[in-house]
Amino acid sequence: MICLMNDESMIVFYDERCADYASPGHPERPDRVTMTAKRLKKQSSLSLEWRLPAAAPEAAIRLAHSAVHLKNLRESNHDFDRDTPWYEDIERHALRAAGAALDAMESARKGRHAFSLMRPPGHHATRERAMGFCYLGSMAIAILNGMNSYGLRTAVLDFDVHHGNGTEDILHGNENVLFASIHQSPCYPGTGLQHRPPNCRNYPQKPFTPPLEYRKGLVQALEDIKAFKPDLLGVSAGFDAFADDPIAQELLEKEDFEWIGKQISDAGIPAFSVLEGGYSDALAELIEAYMCGLAGSLIP
């Protein structure tokens, strides 16, 4: 893949320790990030700056999650649900993922696009509950800290194939943030069927929606965001709407993720991205295509 690049490099926040936990047969597996890191470090078209993220402090987490949830995450030794196993040190892994989102937000605030290449994902974790492979709401944590520390007007675009119910749960009702999501429905977790006033916009898509129709929903979500005029945009970047993803039924291809990146870049809003879902063997290639879209455009 060859990219036409903007002059400034993109920052990637990555800590190889995020691959240190696993559950046999679970789709949220370590090689989602390790193979992506390997591919991105090998390529020469994208200009990337690699940084080690810091773990998120508890004060930052508490803007999004209750003390009870943090206590359960720290002290539990049993699975949170069928999809969300307990792992030794899972709190530390989740704190590092949240910290990477915070660092990416800070980079975007200073004018650099950043991508958090970490696990676990976060957009299903609600204020009180770990669920859907997610333990802490990394995107919501970053957004609330950006508003709390700098008075930023912010927005979230979530293009994971599953509705980001946790991010919506945490941000709902906050007049200084707009949450906009495009996702498959029916699909896990069964939420996001309609807009949720005053600040949450949902664009559910039927299974097997043609890519050109799917794009229309994303364009509308971005139009909502641009009309809101945020200072900063957080992107929950999920790649499970890919045609060959094993746990959803959408039809997007690599070029669609490049197109999504280009639309975000063209919106002209300082932005950062946080990896959410994406469980196909092509994930690394899809992330590279998305980054190329953010950076410029693909040469045909």
N, C-alpha and C positions, 0 to 999 in steps of 0.2 A: 504494500500500500504506500502511495506517495502523496504527501500533503503539501498544499500551498500554505505556508506558515505566516502568521503574524510575527513581528520581530521578537516579542517577549515570550520567554518560556512559560510553560504551565507547571505549577507546583503539584507534586503527588505526595500525599502524606501516607506513609506505609511503615508498618512495624511487623517484621516477620514472625513475631510471637503470636500474632493473630491466627496463625495456622496450628497452634499448639493444642487444640482441642478438636475432638471429632466423635461422631457416633456412627457405627457401621450402618451403611445404607442410607444415611440421612442426606438429602439433597443439598443442604447447606454445609458443604464440605470444604476442607482446607484448600484444595487445588483451585477453587474458584479464584482465590487471590494469588496463590503462589504461581500458577501458570500465567495469570495476567501480568504479574510483576516481571516474570521471566521474559514474556513477549515484549513488553514495553521497554525493558532495559536493553533488549537485543536490537530493536528497530532503530533506525537513524533518521526517519522523516520528521517525527515530532521532537521538538526541543522540550525536554522535561527536566525539572529540578526535583530531586528526591529529598524528602525531609522526614525525620523521625518525629511523630507526634508526642505530645505530653499527655498524660492521663488527666481527665477532667477532674477538677476539685469538687468536693461534695457541695459547696455553695452553689456552683454552677448547675449541678444536677437537681438541686432542690427547687430551682425555678420551674422545673417540669414535672418532678415526681415527688410523691409524698415520702415522709420519713418511714412510714410503714413499708412501702414498697422497697426502699433501700435496705431496710432491716431484713426483709424476706429474701432479697437477692444475696445479701451477705451471709445469712445464717441458714438458709434452706439447704437440705441435702437430698431433696427429692425433685422429680420432674415437675415443671410448672404446668405443662399440659402435654398431650401426646406429641405435638410438633415441637415442643420447646423443652429439651432435656436440661436437667441439671448437670453441670460440669464442674469439676474442681477448678477454682479460681475464675469462674465465669464472671464474677463481679469485676475483677481486674481487666479481663478482656473487654467487657462492655464499657468500662471507664476509659480504656485506651481508644476504643472506637468513637466514643463521645468526644474525647479530647481531640481526635483528628478532625471531627466535624467543627469543633470550636476553632482549631487552628486554620482550617480552610475558610471559615467565616472571616476570621481576622485578615487573612490574605486577600480575600475579595474586597473587604472594606478598604484595603490599601491599594486596590486596583489590579491585583493579580488573580487570574482564575486558578482555582485549586480543586483537586479531586482527592477525596478521601477513599483510598483503596484499602478498606479494612472490613473485618467481620468481628462480631456479629452485626447483621443489619439492625435497623431500629424502628422502622415506621409503623409497625404493629403494636409496639409497647405503649400501653396507655399510662395515664398518671399513676394507676394503682396496680397494674398487672403486666407481667411478662407473657407474651404470646406470639405465635406465628414466627418462630425462629428469632424473635427480638426480645431484648432484655431491658435496654434503655433507649429512649427516643432521641437518638443522636441529632436528627435534624431539628426537632422541637427545642432541644437544649441549646443548640447553636443559635437558632432564631431568637429565642427569648433572651439569651445573654447579649446578643447584638442590640436588641431593643433596650434592655436594662442598662447596659454599660454606655451606650452611645446615643440613645434616643432615636434609633433608626426605624424608619417605616419599612417593613419587610414583606416579602411574599415567598411562598413555597409553590413550586411546580413539582408534582409527583407523577412520573410516567411509568412507574412500576405497574405490572399487569394486575396486581392486587391492590385494592383500595388501602390507602394509608390511614386506617382508622385510628391508630394511636396518635399520629401527628395531628389529625383533625380533633381528636378528643382533647388533646392538651391545648391546642391553639384556639378552639372554638370560642367565639364571643369576644376575642381580643380585637379591638377596632384598629389597632396599628399593624395588623398582619392579615394578608389574604392567602388562603389555602386553596389551590386549584389542582384537581386530580383528574387524570384520564386512566381508566382501568377497565378490565373485563367484568361483566356481570351477566349471568350469575357466575360467581367465583368466590373463593375465600377472600375475606371473612364475612361476606354477605352484606356489607355496609356500602355507603356511597351511592345509593340508588337515585338520589336527587340532591339538589342544592340544599345547604343547611345554613340559613341566614343566621347572623348577618354577614359572616365573613368566609364561608366555606362553599366552594363551587365544585360540583362533581359532574363528570362527563362519562357515564358508563357506556361501554361498548359491548355489543353482543359477541359471543364466541364466533370465530372465523370471519370477523369483519374484514373486508378488503383493505389493504394498507392505505389506499387513497382516501377511503372513508375515515379510517382511524386517524389519519393526519388532520382531517377537518376538525376533529374533537380537540386535538392538541393545539391547533391554530386558535380555536375559540378560547381555550384555557389561557393561552399567552395573550390574547386580546384583553381578557379580563385583567390579567396581571399588569399589562401596560397601562390600562385605564386607571388602575389603582395608583400608579406612579410611585412605586417603591424605591427606596434608596439602595436596596440589596435584594438579591434573589437567591434562595436556596433551592437546589434541584435534587430531589430524591430520585436518583438514577437507577431504575430497575430495568433489566434486560430480558425479562421473562415473557414479554409479548412477542418474542422471537418465534418464528414458525416452528422451529425444532425444539423448543423448550419442553421438557417433559411434564411440567405441572400446570400448564395453561393451554389455551386453544386459540391463540391469535396467530397472525400471519405475517408479522413484520420481518423484513430481511435486513441485512447489514446496511444497505444504503438508506433505509428508513431511520436508523439510529444516527448515521452521519447527518441526515437531513434534520433530525431533532436538534443535534448539537449546533448546526448552522442557524436554525431558527432562534435558539437561545442566544447565540452570539449576536445575531442581527437585531435582537430586541434592545441592545444597547444599555442593559442594566448590569452593574457589577454583580457577578454571580459566582457561586461555588457549587460543587457537586459532591454528593455522598452516595456511595454504592449501597443499593438495597438488594433486590433480588436478581435472578438470572442464573439458571441452573443447567444450561446446555454446555456441551463440550466446546462450543464456539464463543463462549463468554469473552475470552481475552480479545478475540478478533472484533467482537461487537463494541467493547469498550474502546479499543483503538479507533474504530470508525467514528464513534461518538466524539472522542477527543479531537480527531481530525476536523469534524464539523465545527467544534468550538474554536479551533485554532484558525480555520480558514475554509478551505473546501478541497474536495478530492479532485485530482486530475483524472479525467475520464480515461 
